[in-house]
Amino acid sequence: MIADGHTTYPPQERERRVGFFTDTSVCIGCKACEVACKEWNLLPEDGLVWTGHSYDNTGGLDANTWRHVAFVEQRVGDGMRWLMSSDVCKHCTQAGCLDVCPTGAIFRTELGTVVIQDDVCNGCGYCVTACPFGVIGKREIAGDGGMHKCTLCYDRLQDGLEPACAKACPTESIQYGPLDELLERARGRVDELHEAGVEDARLYLADEDDGIGGAGAFFLLLDEPEVYGLPPDPVVPTRDLGEIWGAAFAAGAALVAGVALSFLGGSR
């Protein structure tokens, strides 16, 4: 998967694209990833009040929560089971947030990840509506009024360290590394689960032909994406911009040609 803007880096600066593989089949819901993310990135506290819907006390991703562990309680036969998944920014191959940012605050790094520069963001919020996953938010309380989301610990990566959430995960549910290697490992894991009788195991956002061109953070799920609060068929709103602008240019050119012909015909 070649991310938009990744190839604009000179060959000597561009590095292998990296990302996250989150294997929800081994997530135990400990929230170590949430805590590690907040500690490293100095994110404000939140989630101190239970939602009342489950053991999930943060509710979703926003400006202050860049890793969110979802708890899904399901009835299976005569018993119950928990589905747990640590959600995060998807660092899309085709990133709508990057496309619409008017200030250049959002950029694609040499590692293929998507980062917001706090000192350049003007808080306009265009990126919020352009994200099909709702991961970006504005830090209103005790904040700078800018937009914030997961950076995939870009500062740690520059020093050769793995992201804080992956480092803290005790079950290796969150795995970090070169994206092509993670994809191969994930497909092997799905095969293992199928052989073990877990027929519902499937990969989410690992297909480069989907509506976002695949993601830099993809997941192994044990049920439909909607069960985890994820969109089943996400599409980046700016995916067809090239075709739209091409059609608009063609229509404009045809209009100009028509006016010119009418003028020439009338002048005879």
N, C-alpha and C positions, 0 to 999 in steps of 0.2 A: 504494500500500500504506500504510494507516494503522496504525501500530504501536500495540500495547496501551499505554495510558498516555500516548501522545503528545498526545492531545487534551485531557488534563487541564491542560496549560499554558494560561494566558491567551493570547488571540490575539496580544497585544503581545510575549509572550515566546517563543511557539512559532515555530520556524523550519522551513524546508524540510527534509525528511528527507534525510540524506546517507548514503553508504555506499561500498562497494568493488565494482568489477567487475574480476575477475581473469581475463585472457585467457591461458589456458595455451598457446595456439598460438604465442605469441611469447616464452614463458618460456625462458630459457637456463640456468637452474639456477645462477646466479652466487651466490646467497644474500646479495646486498646487502641485501635486505629483512630477513633475519634479523639481520644485523649492525646495521643502522640501528635496528631495533626494540630490540635489547638495549642499544645505546648510549644512545638517548634515554630509555628507561624504566628504566635502571640495573638490568637483569635479571642475575641470577647467570649465570656461564658454565656451559655444559654441552655435551654433544655432542663431547667431546674424544676419545672412543673410537669407532672405526668399528663400525657394527652388524654388518658382515660380509654384509649382504644386498644392499647397493647402495652408491652414493656418498653416501647419506643418512647423516649422522652425528648427527642429533638424534632421529630416530625418530618423533616426533609432537608434538602440541601439549600443553603442560602449564603449570604455574605459572611456569616459567622460560623457556619458549619460546612466544611469542605469535604468531610467524610461523614456519611450517615448510615447507620446500621438499621435496616428495616427488620421488623419482627412480624411474621405472618403466621397466624395460628390457623391450622386447617384440620377439619375432621376427615379422617381416613378410615373407612370401615367403621368398626366399633371404637376406634381410638382417636387420638389427636397427634398431630406432629407440628413442629415449628419449622418454618422456612426462614432463614436469616441470610441477609445479603448486605454487604458494605458497599453503598453507592458512592459515586464520585463523578466529577466532570469527565466527559467521554473523550476530550481532546480529539474531536472529530477530524477525519481525513479532509472533509470539505466543511470548514467551520463557518457557519453563518455569522457568529459573533464577530469574527475577524473581518468578514466581508463588509459588514455594515458600520464598523467603528469609524467615525468621522475624524478622529484625532490621531489615529495610528497608535492608540494606547494598547491595543491588542495585537500581538505579533506572534509569528511562528518561529520557534527557536531552532537552532541548528540541530537539535535532537528530535524535531518533529512535534514537540508539544506546543500548547497554546497558552500564552501568559498575558495577563493584564498588567501594564505598568501604572502603578498607583499615581505617580507624579505627572502622568500625561492624561489620565482619564478625567473627563469633565462631568461624569455622572449623568449623561444624557439618557441612558437606559435603552438605547437602540439594541444593544446586545442581548438584553433580557428577552425581547420579543423575537429575536432571531434564533434563540436557542430552543430546539425542540424538546429539551429535557428539563428546562426550568432550573438550571444549576447556578445561574448568576443572580446576585442580588445586590442591593444598595445598603451600605452600612449607615443607617440613620442615627441610631443611638450610640453616643460616645464614639462616633466615627467621623470619617472625612467626607461623607456624602458621595463617595466614588463607588464603582462597581467592583465586586470581588468574587473570586472563585478559586478552585484548586489550581496551583501552579505546577503540579507534579514535582513539588520541592525542587524547582529549578536551581535554587541556590545550593542545595545539597549536591545535586547532580554535577554542578560545575566543580565541586571539590572531590568528585569521585565517590560520593556516598549515595546509598539508596534512599528513596523517600521514607519519611518518618513512619508513615502508616504501615508500609511493607516491613520495615525493620521491627516494628512492635508486634506484628501479627504472630501469635504463638502457634497457629496451626498451618501457616503458609497458605491461608486462604487468599491473601493478597500477595501476588507475585509480580516482581518488577524485573525488566530486562529488555533486550532487543525484541522488537515486536514480532519479527518473523519467527524467532525461536519460541516465543510465548504461544503463538498461534499453533505451531506444530505440537507443542506440549499439550495445549488445550484439546486439540483434536484427539490426541492419544488418550487423554483423561476421559473424554466422552466415550470412546470405544471401551475403555475399562468398565465404566459404569453400565453401559449397555450389556456387556457380557455378564455383569453381576446382577442383571435383572432390573436395573433402574432405567426403564425405557423412556421416561420423560426427560432425561438429561439432554440438554441442547445448548449450543452456543448462541449468544446474543451479541450483535454488533461485530461479528467476525467476518462478515461477508462484504467484500469491497464493492459489490454491485447493489448494495442497499441504498437507502435514501440519503445517507451521509458519507457514502464511499468507504464504509467501515470506520472503526474507531481505534484510537490509541489506548482506550481503556474498554475492554470487553469482558463478558461474563459467561460463566457456566451456570445455567439455571436449571432447576428441577421442576419447573412448571411454566406456564405461559408468562410472558413479560408483564402483562397487566396485573397478575397476582402480586408482583413485587412493586407495583406502582410505576412501571416503565411503559412507555409507548410501544405498541407492537410493531408499527411500521414508521419509525421516525423519518422525516424528510427535512433537510435543511431548506429554509425558505428561499435561499439565494441560489439554489442548485441550477435553476433554469435562467439565471440572469443573462447569460451570454446569448441564448436563443431569443430572449425577450428583447434585448437591445438590438440584436440583429434584425428581428422582425420590425421593430420600430424604425430603424435606419432605412430598411427597404421600403416601408410605407412612406416615410418622409421623402425618400428619393423619388418614389412614384408620384407623390403629390407635386413635388417641384417640377418633375418632367411634364406632368399634366398641365400645370400652370404655364410653363414655358411654351408648350405646343399651342395652348389656347391663345397666348399672346401673339405668337408668330402667325397663327391662322387669322386672327383678327386684324393684324397689321396689313394683310394683303388686301 
